[in-house]
Amino acid sequence: MVRFKSRVMAAVFLAVDVLATNLAWVLAYVLRFQTDFVTGLMPVTKGIPPISQYLLLLPLISILWPVFLYFYGLYKLTRGRSRIDEFFGIFLSVLNASAVTLGIALYVRVYYPTTLWDWDYSRVVFAIFVALDIVALNVGRWWLRSYLQRRWAAGHNVERVLVAGAGELGESVAQTIAAHRELGYRVVGFIDDVRKKPVAELPVLGTLDDVTRIVTEHHVDQVYIALPIEEHPKLLKLIKCVSNECVDIKVVPDVVQYATSKAALEDLDGIPIVSLNEVPLAGWNSMLKRVMDVALGTVLLLAFSPFFVIIAALIKWRGGKGAVFYRQERMSLDGRTFQMYKFRSMAAEAEAETGPVWAKEHDPRRTDIGIWLRRFNLDEFPQLINVVFGDMSLVGPRPERPPFVQQFKERIPQYMLRHRVRSGITGWAQVNGWRGNTSIEKRLECDLYYIENWSLLLDIKILILTLFRGFGQRHAY
């Protein structure tokens, strides 16, 4: 049933994509040849072709576009897919499909000039079409997802979930699903060999051996296996039982204390070895990230330099005695320390008597202008200098002060793993609200997710999200 629903949903998305693309193609023709704005900027020199010639290309477009969208994973419809990830998938799909279509048109026009119609298509139309189609596909999918999310939140066409394991991990899974009703999942209950009382206001429906009966009686669509590590010997038996039913099986690993970075398979003279602490940000990937840091960091530094002058003047005016810039020792890649630059937002010698202390709400050490600088992260702008010099990256775990690192690494397991990559001005934790005086554990969780799943697109996604979520957060003291 789940796979049937997925196929139906994929077919709906495909139909919306084809319709949006066809409309974008027709509108590109209209804008190019039948509006004064475009023809005024770029006059038509070869005469206006009939629209029928452009309509003849629609069957080819209607076939090619779903193919490219499919290969970019846009019909693998996960309910919680990021819109930014979807945007980049659409962007690359449209560029590649348009290039192939234009190439086919040029090839046919040159080598088969006696075909049924003239394959001479305007490159301006293609350029307009690419821009319109990217917008149309994103709008079409946004509308369709919004409609589906409203229906799911209202309880229509939801997928029923059974959680195997009523411990801390299983409870966390159930609470997360309950917090995102718009994704269309509903937890019917738990199965567990030990717990019998309700968990998170949901019933324990039976033991692990009852899974087949419970799946059938409660019309379960998905089984989330969230067993603690000491019960993993039961995992294979449970998977074997569930695999005979028409449900999706998802395993939630409880091995964070052993494997907090992406594993990699190595070979030792024919013996497969799994390395548990490999990170994708190494070698060429590290070089690629550094190139982006230097290029984009330099551009941003030049672009923001006029604001540096304004902020410096405000600090001198309202910031009391002291320098404009403030240097503070922080820890970054491989535990090395560096001097991080910031605009001074506190009184001079603010920690002369107390030593390093954590910033707090209504911190009396802040200056008048410093309150606003910290509130909107404007005090962080000079860190672009650290990025260009190689001390930091644009994106990465936020660097911490060495005295705090000593405290955290003794209290929080695996804390030092966040230093396997260069620290950043912004990061996955910051765009998800975990900055300032918030949970260190949650920040570490986000940092490790970033390290394990790094990609250049993830960095770009975080930079874009920073524009919308990274400024003015309520925990910025």
For each residue, the residues with C-beta under 8 A, 3 or more apart:
1: 4 5 221 246
2: 5 6 159 221 222 246 247 248
3: 6 7 246
4: 1 7 8
5: 1 2 8 9 157 159
6: 2 3 9 10 77
7: 3 4 10 11
8: 4 5 11 12
9: 5 6 12 13 77 148
10: 6 7 13 14 75 77
11: 7 8 14 15
12: 8 9 15 16 144
13: 9 10 16 17 74 75 77 141 144
14: 10 11 17 18 66 69 75
15: 11 12 18 19
16: 12 13 19 20 140 141 144
17: 13 14 20 21 65 66 69 74 137 140 141
18: 14 15 21 22 62 65 66
19: 15 16 22 23 140
20: 16 17 23 24 133 136 137 139 140
21: 17 18 24 25 61 62 65 133 136 137
22: 18 19 25 26 58 61 62
23: 19 20 26 27 136
24: 20 21 27 28 129 132 133 135 136 137
25: 21 22 28 29 54 57 58 61 129 133
26: 22 23 29 30 51 54 55
27: 23 24 30 31 132
28: 24 25 31 32 125 126 128 129 132
29: 25 26 32 33 34 51 54 125
30: 26 27 33 34 35
31: 27 28 34 35 37 38 128 132
32: 28 29 35 38 39 44 122 124 125 128
33: 29 30 39 44 48 49
34: 29 30 31 48
35: 30 31 32 38 39
36: 39 40
37: 31 40 41
38: 31 32 35 41 42 124 128
39: 32 33 35 36 42 43 44
40: 36 37 43
41: 37 38
42: 38 39 124
43: 39 40
44: 32 33 39 47 48
45:
46: 120
47: 44
48: 33 34 44
49: 33 53 54 118 120 122
50: 53
51: 26 29 54 55
52: 55 56
53: 49 50 56 57 117 118 121
54: 25 26 29 49 51 57 58 121 125
55: 26 51 52 58
56: 52 53 59 117
57: 25 53 54 60 61 101 105 121
58: 22 25 54 55 61 62
59: 56 62 63
60: 57 63 64 101 104
61: 21 22 25 57 58 64 65 97 101
62: 18 21 22 58 59 65 66
63: 59 60 66 67
64: 60 61 67 68 97 100 101
65: 17 18 21 61 62 68 69 93 94 97
66: 14 17 18 62 63 69 70 75
67: 63 64 70 71 97
68: 64 65 71 72 93 94 96 97 100
69: 14 17 65 66 72 74 75 89 90 93
70: 66 67 73 74 75
71: 67 68 93
72: 68 69 89 90 92 93
73: 70 76 89
74: 13 17 69 70 86 89 90 93
75: 10 13 14 66 69 70
76: 73
77: 6 9 10 13 81
78: 81
79: 152 183 184 185
80: 180 183
81: 77 78 85 86
82: 85 86 461
83: 86 87 138 142
84: 87 88 461 464 465
85: 81 82 88 89 457 461
86: 74 81 82 83 89 90 138 141
87: 83 84 90 91 138
88: 84 85 91 92 457 460 461
89: 69 72 73 74 85 86 92 93
90: 69 72 74 86 87 93 94 134 137 138 141
91: 87 88 94 95 134
92: 72 88 89 95 96
93: 65 68 69 71 72 74 89 90 96 97
94: 65 68 90 91 97 98 130 133 134 137
95: 91 92 98 99 130
96: 68 92 93 99 100
97: 61 64 65 67 68 93 94 100 101
98: 94 95 101 102 126 129 130 133
99: 95 96 102 103
100: 64 68 96 97 103 104
101: 57 60 61 64 97 98 104 105 126
102: 98 99 105 106 121 123 126
103: 99 100 106 107
104: 60 100 101 107 108
105: 57 101 102 108 109 119 120 121
106: 102 103 109 110 119
107: 103 104 110 111
108: 104 105 111 112 115 119
109: 105 106 112 113 118 119 120
110: 106 107 113
111: 107 108
112: 108 109 115
113: 109 110
114:
115: 108 112 119
116:
117: 53 56
118: 49 53 109
119: 105 106 108 109 115
120: 46 49 105 109
121: 53 54 57 102 105 125 126
122: 32 49 125 126
123: 102 126 127
124: 32 38 42 127 128
125: 28 29 32 54 121 122 128 129
126: 28 98 101 102 121 122 123 129 130
127: 123 124 130 131
128: 28 31 32 38 124 125 131 132
129: 24 25 28 98 125 126 132 133
130: 94 95 98 126 127 133 134
131: 127 128 134 135
132: 24 27 28 31 128 129 135 136
133: 20 21 24 25 94 98 129 130 136 137
134: 90 91 94 130 131 137 138
135: 24 131 132 138 139
136: 20 21 23 24 132 133 139 140
137: 17 20 21 24 90 94 133 134 140 141
138: 83 86 87 90 134 135 141 142
139: 20 135 136 142 143
140: 16 17 19 20 136 137 143 144
141: 13 16 17 86 90 137 138 144 145
142: 83 138 139 145 146
143: 139 140 146 147
144: 12 13 16 140 141 147 148
145: 141 142 148 149
146: 142 143 149 150
147: 143 144 150 151
148: 9 144 145 151 152 184
149: 145 146 152 153 182 183 184
150: 146 147 153 154 182
151: 147 148 154 156 157 184
152: 79 148 149 155 156 157 158 181 182 183 184
153: 149 150 181 182
154: 150 151
155: 152 158 186
156: 151 152
157: 5 151 152 184
158: 152 155 184 185 186
159: 2 5 184 185 186 221 222
160: 186 188 218 219 220 221 222
161: 177 185 186 187 188 220 221 222 223 224
162: 187 188 189 190 191 205 211 214 215 218 220 222 223 224
163: 166 170 173 174 187 189 190 191 223 224 226
164: 170 190 191 192 208 211 223 224 225 226 227 238
165: 169 170 190 191 192 225 226 227 228 231
166: 163 170 171 190 191 192 194 195 199 204
167: 170 171 192 195 226 227 228
168: 171 172 228
169: 165 172 173 226 227 228 252 254
170: 163 164 165 166 167 173 174 190 192 199 224 226 227 252
171: 166 167 168 174 175 199 200
172: 168 169 175 176 226
173: 163 169 170 176 177 224 226 252
174: 163 170 171 177 178 187 190 199 200 202
175: 171 172 178 179 200
176: 172 173 179 180
177: 161 173 174 180 183 185 186 187
178: 174 175 181 187 200
179: 175 176
180: 80 176 177 183 185
181: 152 153 178 184 186
182: 149 150 152 153
183: 79 80 149 152 177 180
184: 79 148 149 151 152 157 158 159 181
185: 79 158 159 161 177 180 222
186: 155 158 159 160 161 177 181
187: 161 162 163 174 177 178 202
188: 160 161 162 202 205 218 220
189: 162 163 202 203 204 205 214 218
190: 162 163 164 165 166 170 174 195 199 202 203 204 205
191: 162 163 164 165 166 204 205 206 207 208 210 211 214
192: 164 165 166 167 170 195 196 204 207 208
193: 207 208 231 234
194: 166
195: 166 167 190 192 199 204
196: 192 204
197: 204
198: 201 202 203 204
199: 166 170 171 174 190 195 202 204
200: 171 174 175 178
201: 198
202: 174 187 188 189 190 198 199
203: 189 190 198
204: 166 189 190 191 192 195 196 197 198 199
205: 162 188 189 190 191 210 214 218
206: 191 209 210 211 213 214
207: 191 192 193 210
208: 164 191 192 193 211 234 237 238
209: 206
210: 191 205 206 207 213 214
211: 162 164 191 206 208 214 215 223 238 241 242
212: 215 216 241 242 244 245
213: 206 210 216 217
214: 162 189 191 205 206 210 211 217 218 220
215: 162 211 212 218 220 223 242 245 247
216: 212 213 219 245
217: 213 214
218: 160 162 188 189 205 214 215
219: 160 216
220: 160 161 162 188 214 215 223 245 247
221: 1 2 159 160 161 247 248
222: 2 159 160 161 162 185 247 248 249 250
223: 161 162 163 164 211 215 220 242 247 248 249 250
224: 161 162 163 164 170 173 250 251 252
225: 164 165 235 238 239 249 250 251 252
226: 163 164 165 167 169 170 172 173 252 254
227: 164 165 167 169 170 231 232 234 235 238 254
228: 165 167 168 169 231 232 254
229: 232 254 255
230:
231: 165 193 227 228 234 235
232: 227 228 229 235 254
233: 236
234: 193 208 227 231 237 238
235: 225 227 231 232 238 239 251
236: 233 239 240
237: 208 234 240 241
238: 164 208 211 225 227 234 235 241 242
239: 225 235 236 242 243 249 251
240: 236 237 243 244
241: 211 212 237 238 244 245
242: 211 212 215 223 238 239 245 247 249
243: 239 240 249
244: 212 240 241
245: 212 215 216 220 241 242
246: 1 2 3
247: 2 215 220 221 222 223 242
248: 2 221 222 223
249: 222 223 225 239 242 243
250: 222 223 224 225
251: 224 225 235 239
252: 169 170 173 224 225 226
253: 256 259
254: 169 226 227 228 229 232
255: 229 258 259
256: 253 259 260 414
257: 260 413 414
258: 255 276
259: 253 255 256 263 276 277
260: 256 257 277 414 417 448 452
261: 276 277 278 279 417 420 448 451 452
262: 278 279 280 452 453
263: 259 274 275 276 278
264: 274 275 278
265: 272 273 274 275
266: 272 273 274 275
267: 270 271 272 273
268: 271 272 273
269:
270: 267
271: 267 268
272: 265 266 267 268
273: 265 266 267 268
274: 263 264 265 266
275: 263 264 265 266 278
276: 258 259 261 263
277: 259 260 261 417 420
278: 261 262 263 264 275 282
279: 261 262 282 420 421 451 452 454
280: 262 285 452 453 454 455
281: 285 286 289 420 421 451 454
282: 278 279 285 286
283: 286 287
284: 287 288
285: 280 281 282 288 289 454 456
286: 281 282 283 289 290
287: 283 284 290 291
288: 284 285 291 292 456
289: 281 285 286 292 293 393 454 456 459
290: 286 287 293 294 390 393
291: 287 288 294 295
292: 288 289 295 296 394 456 459
293: 289 290 296 297 387 388 393 394
294: 290 291 297 298 387 388
295: 291 292 298 299
296: 292 293 299 300 394
297: 293 294 300 301 384 387 388 394
298: 294 295 301 302 388
299: 295 296 302 303
300: 296 297 303 304 384
301: 297 298 304 305 384 385 388
302: 298 299 305
303: 299 300
304: 300 301 307 308 381 384
305: 301 302 308 309
306: 309 310
307: 304 310 311 378 381
308: 304 305 311 312 381 382
309: 305 306 312 313
310: 306 307 313 314
311: 307 308 314 315 343 373 378 381
312: 308 309 315 316 324 343
313: 309 310 316 317
314: 310 311 317 318 319 369
315: 311 312 318 319 324 343 344 367 369 373
316: 312 313 319 324
317: 313 314 369
318: 314 315 367 368 369
319: 314 315 316 322 324 344 345 367 368 369 370
320: 347 348 367
321: 348
322: 319 344 347 348 349
323: 326 344 348
324: 312 315 316 319 343 344
325: 341 342 343 344 382
326: 323 341 342 343 344 345 346
327: 339 340 341 342
328: 339 340 342 401
329: 337 338 339 340 401 402
330: 337 338 339 340 399 400 401 402 423
331: 335 336 337 399 400 401 402 405 419 423
332: 336 337 338 391 392 399 419 422 423
333: 336 419 420 421 422 423
334: 419 420
335: 331 416 419
336: 331 332 333
337: 329 330 331 332 402
338: 329 330 332 386 391 392 399
339: 327 328 329 330 391
340: 327 328 329 330 383 386 391 392 399
341: 325 326 327 382 383 385 386
342: 325 326 327 328 345 379 380 382 383
343: 311 312 315 324 325 326 373 378 379 381 382
344: 315 319 322 323 324 325 326 348 367 370 379
345: 319 326 342 366 367 369 370 371 373 374 379
346: 326 350 363 365 366 367 370
347: 320 322 350 365 366 367
348: 320 321 322 323 344
349: 322 352
350: 346 347 365
351: 354 355 356 357 365
352: 349
353:
354: 351 357
355: 351 403
356: 351 401 403 404
357: 351 354
358: 404 437
359: 363 374 436 437 477
360: 363 437 477
361: 437 477
362: 477
363: 346 359 360 366 477
364:
365: 346 347 350 351
366: 345 346 347 363 370 371 374 477
367: 315 318 319 320 344 345 346 347 370 371
368: 318 319 371
369: 314 315 317 318 319 345 372 373
370: 319 344 345 346 366 367 373 374 379
371: 345 366 367 368 374 375
372: 369 375 376 378
373: 311 315 343 345 369 370 376 378 379
374: 345 359 366 370 371 377 379 476 477
375: 371 372 472 476
376: 372 373 471 472 476
377: 374 380 470 471 476
378: 307 311 343 372 373 381
379: 342 343 344 345 370 373 374 382
380: 342 377 383 425
381: 304 307 308 311 343 378 384
382: 308 325 341 342 343 379 385 386
383: 340 341 342 380 386 387 392 425
384: 297 300 301 304 381 387 388 425
385: 301 341 382 388 389
386: 338 340 341 382 383 389 391 392
387: 293 294 297 383 384 390 391 392 393 394 425
388: 293 294 297 298 301 384 385
389: 385 386
390: 290 387
391: 332 338 339 340 386 387 422
392: 332 338 340 383 386 387 396 399 422 423 424 425
393: 289 290 293 387 396 421 422 423 424 425
394: 292 293 296 297 387 424 425 426 459 463
395: 424 425 426 427 450 458 459 462 463
396: 392 393 421 422 423 424 427 450
397: 418 419 421 423 424 427 429 443 447 450 451
398: 423 424 427 429 430 435 443
399: 330 331 332 338 340 392 423
400: 330 331 404 405 408
401: 328 329 330 331 356 404 405
402: 329 330 331 337 405 406
403: 355 356 406 407
404: 356 358 400 401 407 408
405: 331 400 401 402 408 409 415 416
406: 402 403 409 410
407: 403 404 410 411
408: 400 404 405 411 412 415 440
409: 405 406 412 415 416
410: 406 407
411: 407 408 415
412: 408 409 415 440 441 444
413: 257
414: 256 257 260 417 444 448
415: 405 408 409 411 412 418 440 444
416: 335 405 409 419
417: 260 261 277 414 420 448 451
418: 397 415 421 444 447 448 451
419: 331 332 333 334 335 397 416 423
420: 261 277 279 281 333 334 417 451
421: 279 281 333 393 396 397 418 450 451 454
422: 332 333 391 392 393 396
423: 330 331 332 333 392 393 396 397 398 399 419
424: 392 393 394 395 396 397 398 427
425: 380 383 384 387 392 393 394 395
426: 394 395 430 431 462 463 466 470
427: 395 396 397 398 424 430 431 446 447 450 462
428: 431 432 446 447 449 450 458 462
429: 397 398 432 434 435 442 443 446 447 450
430: 398 426 427 433 434 435 466 469 470 473
431: 426 427 428 462 465 466 469 470
432: 428 429 446 469
433: 430 438 469 473 475
434: 429 430 438 439 442 443 446
435: 398 429 430 438 443 473 475 476
436: 359 473 475 476 477
437: 358 359 360 361 475 477
438: 433 434 435 442 443 475
439: 434 442 443
440: 408 412 415 443 444
441: 412 444 445
442: 429 434 438 439 445 446
443: 397 398 429 434 435 438 439 440 446 447
444: 412 414 415 418 440 441 447 448
445: 441 442 448 449
446: 427 428 429 432 434 442 443 449 450
447: 397 418 427 428 429 443 444 450 451
448: 260 261 414 417 418 444 445 451 452
449: 428 445 446 452 453
450: 395 396 397 421 427 428 429 446 447 453 454 458 462
451: 261 279 281 397 417 418 420 421 447 448 454
452: 260 261 262 279 280 448 449
453: 262 280 449 450 458
454: 279 280 281 285 289 421 450 451 458 459
455: 280 458 459
456: 285 288 289 292 459 460
457: 85 88 460 461
458: 395 428 450 453 454 455 461 462
459: 289 292 394 395 454 455 456 462 463
460: 88 456 457 463 464
461: 82 84 85 88 457 458 464 465
462: 395 426 427 428 431 450 458 459 465 466
463: 394 395 426 459 460 466 467
464: 84 460 461 467 468
465: 84 431 461 462 468 469 470
466: 426 430 431 462 463 469 470 471
467: 463 464 470 471
468: 464 465
469: 430 431 432 433 465 466 473
470: 377 426 430 431 465 466 467 473
471: 376 377 466 467
472: 375 376 476
473: 430 433 435 436 469 470 476
474:
475: 433 435 436 437 438
476: 374 375 376 377 435 436 472 473
477: 359 360 361 362 363 366 374 436 437
